[in-house]
C-alpha cells in the first residue's frame, strides 16, 4: 500500500496539470450480505473513513482510502473490518462522480484478509471555496466485492453495499 501511495503521489506531482489535494473524512454504514452456514446473522456495521484525493483539472481524481468498521452480527457479537484501497475517479456530470477502489480488506471474525473492490457513486451535496481552502460534503453509495472464501473452509464472502457521508477539506 505504501508503494501505491508513493506512485500516486509521484504521478500527481509529475503531471503537467494543476493538482489539488483534499482530505475527506467520513462516516460509513456497511451492510455485508453474509449468512454463514444459515445462522440467520444479520451483519451490519458503522465505521470511519479517510480518503486522500489528488484532483486533476480534467475531472480525474486519484487517491488513497482507508476504512475501519465495527461489524455486528445481530446477536451481540462484534468484529473489526478494515479496508485499504487506491482510488480512481472521474466526474461524469457536475458534482457527480464514479469511483473505482481496489485494494485489500482484513476481518477479525476469521482472522483473514483478501482482495476488496468497490464501485462508488459520489454526489457533492454542498461545496464552497475560499482564497486558499475548499470544502465539500459528499454522499457516497457503493457496492463492495470482498470475498475470502478461497482461503480455505473458514473464509466468507463479505460482499455487500455501503452508504457514506464525507466532509472534504482541500487545498
C-alpha positions, -999 to 999 in steps of 0.1 A, spaced: 0 0 0 29 24 8 43 18 -27 9 25 -43 6 58 -23 40 68 -34 33 61 -71 0 81 -69 17 110 -52 46 110 -78 21 108 -107 2 138 -94 34 158 -89 48 148 -123 16 157 -141 16 189 -162 -19 198 -150 -26 217 -118 -35 193 -90 -53 199 -57 -52 178 -26 -82 171 -4 -88 151 28 -122 135 31 -133 123 65 -164 102 66 -189 81 85 -198 48 68 -226 23 72 -217 -11 57 -242 -40 50 -225 -72 40 -248 -98 25 -235 -127 46 -252 -155 64 -226 -180 73 -239 -216 73 -276 -204 75 -270 -189 110 -296 -161 105 -270 -135 115 -278 -100 102 -244 -84 98 -242 -46 96 -215 -21 106 -206 15 112 -172 29 108 -149 58 100 -132 65 67 -103 87 54 -96 93 18 -68 115 4 -77 129 -30 -55 144 -57 -79 162 -80 -67 169 -115 -80 196 -138 -97 172 -162 -121 158 -136 -100 128 -127 -94 120 -91 -66 98 -77 -63 89 -41 -58 65 -12 -86 52 10 -87 36 45 -117 24 65 -122 9 100 -156 -5 106 -171 -23 136 -194 -51 124 -222 -65 145 -238 -100 137 -271 -90 152 -266 -114 182 -244 -91 203 -210 -101 188 -188 -75 171 -159 -79 147 -135 -55 130 -134 -49 93 -105 -28 78 -100 -17 42 -71 -1 24 -76 8 -13 -63 31 -41 -90 53 -57 -95 63 -93 -125 86 -100 -140 106 -128 -166 133 -127 -193 123 -151 -215 154 -147 -211 185 -124 -210 174 -88 -214 137 -96 -185 112 -99 -179 75 -103 -151 59 -84 -133 26 -86 -115 15 -54 -91 -15 -55 -72 -29 -25 -74 -53 4 -95 -60 35 -90 -77 68 -117 -91 90 -112 -104 126 -140 -130 127 -119 -155 107 -86 -136 111 -83 -134 73 -79 -109 46 -85 -107 9 -90 -86 -22 -115 -58 -20 -131 -38 -49 -156 -10 -45 -177 7 -72 -189 40 -59 -213 68 -70 -205 101 -53 -226 132 -52 -214 166 -39 -242 179 -18 -227 212 -7 -194 228 -17 -176 261 -13 -143 278 -18 -123 305 -1 -90 321 -11 -68 291 -1 -92 263 11 -121 244 -5 -147 223 13 -174 199 3 -200 175 18 -204 143 -2 -229 114 -2 -214 81 -15 -232 49 -22 -214 18 -34 -212 -19 -39 -184 -39 -25 -168 -72 -36 -149 -87 -7 -146 -124 -8 -120 -145 10 -137 -179 6 -106 -190 -15 -86 -191 18 -100 -225 28 -131 -235 46 -130 -206 71 -133 -178 46 -165 -159 39 -180 -137 13 -182 -102 28 -196 -86 -3 -224 -60 2 -232 -24 -1 -224 8 19 -235 44 24 -211 71 33 -213 108 42 -179 125 39 -166 160 46 -137 171 24 -112 199 31 -90 207 2 -60 230 -5 
